[in-house]
Amino acid sequence: MRYQVFQATAEEVAAYEDGYMWDAHKKFPLMHMNSAEYAKAIAWIIEEFDVEGGWFWWYCMPGCLPDSAPFGPFETRADAEADAEHMEEDPD
């Protein structure tokens, strides 16, 4: 299986995770209708769940949607690639 390595900010990670967004929606019910509320919700997610940006990887075939949730964050692209290659060699 192939993988894709990418960099994401804490804000992007917070917005991607459905569970975090669900919890934020309970606290900020207008977050999808008001950009200021959305920004508050993202900031709350980052603080509440200690979300960090960095380098990530996920299983993905070229031109296709990802086949897994993202793994990470890693400090460098090289760290993310090394982890992905290790997982491809030994998935257990």
C-alpha positions as CSV (number, residue, x, y, z in Angstrom):
1,M,0.0,0.0,0.0
2,R,1.2,3.5,-0.7
3,Y,1.2,6.5,1.6
4,Q,1.1,10.3,1.3
5,V,3.1,12.7,3.6
6,F,1.7,16.2,4.3
7,Q,2.0,19.1,6.6
8,A,-0.9,20.5,8.5
9,T,-1.5,23.4,10.9
10,A,-3.2,22.9,14.3
11,E,-6.2,24.7,12.8
12,E,-6.4,22.3,9.9
13,V,-6.0,19.2,12.2
14,A,-8.8,20.6,14.5
15,A,-11.2,21.1,11.6
16,Y,-10.5,17.7,10.1
17,E,-11.3,15.7,13.2
18,D,-15.1,15.0,13.3
19,G,-15.1,14.2,17.0
20,Y,-13.6,17.5,17.9
21,M,-15.9,19.4,15.6
22,W,-18.9,17.6,17.1
23,D,-17.9,18.6,20.7
24,A,-17.2,22.2,19.5
25,H,-20.6,22.4,17.8
26,K,-22.3,21.7,21.2
27,K,-20.4,24.6,22.7
28,F,-20.6,26.9,19.7
29,P,-23.9,26.1,18.0
30,L,-23.6,28.9,15.4
31,M,-20.0,28.0,14.4
32,H,-21.2,26.9,10.9
33,M,-23.1,30.1,10.3
34,N,-20.7,32.7,11.7
35,S,-16.9,32.9,10.9
36,A,-16.1,34.5,14.3
37,E,-17.8,31.7,16.1
38,Y,-16.0,29.2,13.9
39,A,-12.7,30.7,14.8
40,K,-13.6,30.6,18.5
41,A,-14.6,26.9,18.1
42,I,-11.3,26.0,16.4
43,A,-9.3,27.8,19.0
44,W,-11.3,26.0,21.7
45,I,-10.6,22.6,20.1
46,I,-6.8,23.3,19.9
47,E,-6.8,24.4,23.6
48,E,-9.2,21.7,24.9
49,F,-7.7,18.7,23.1
50,D,-4.0,19.9,22.9
51,V,-4.1,19.7,19.1
52,E,-0.8,20.3,17.4
53,G,0.2,20.8,13.8
54,G,3.2,19.1,12.1
55,W,3.9,16.5,9.6
56,F,1.5,13.6,9.0
57,W,1.0,10.6,6.7
58,W,-1.9,8.4,5.7
59,Y,-2.4,5.4,3.5
60,C,-3.4,6.7,0.0
61,M,-3.1,5.6,-3.6
62,P,-2.3,8.4,-6.1
63,G,-5.4,10.2,-7.2
64,C,-7.6,8.5,-4.6
65,L,-9.1,9.5,-1.3
66,P,-7.1,8.5,1.8
67,D,-7.6,4.9,3.1
68,S,-6.8,5.8,6.7
69,A,-6.9,8.5,9.3
70,P,-3.7,10.6,9.5
71,F,-0.8,9.4,11.6
72,G,1.2,12.0,13.5
73,P,2.1,14.7,14.1
74,F,5.8,14.3,13.5
75,E,8.4,17.0,13.8
76,T,9.9,16.7,10.4
77,R,8.9,15.3,7.0
78,A,11.7,12.7,7.3
79,D,10.3,11.5,10.6
80,A,6.8,11.0,9.0
81,E,8.3,9.2,6.0
82,A,10.4,6.9,8.2
83,D,7.3,6.0,10.2
84,A,5.2,5.4,7.1
85,E,7.9,3.2,5.6
86,H,8.3,1.3,8.8
87,M,4.5,0.6,8.9
88,E,4.5,-0.6,5.3
89,E,7.2,-3.1,6.1
90,D,5.7,-4.2,9.4
91,P,2.1,-3.3,9.9
92,D,1.8,-5.0,13.3
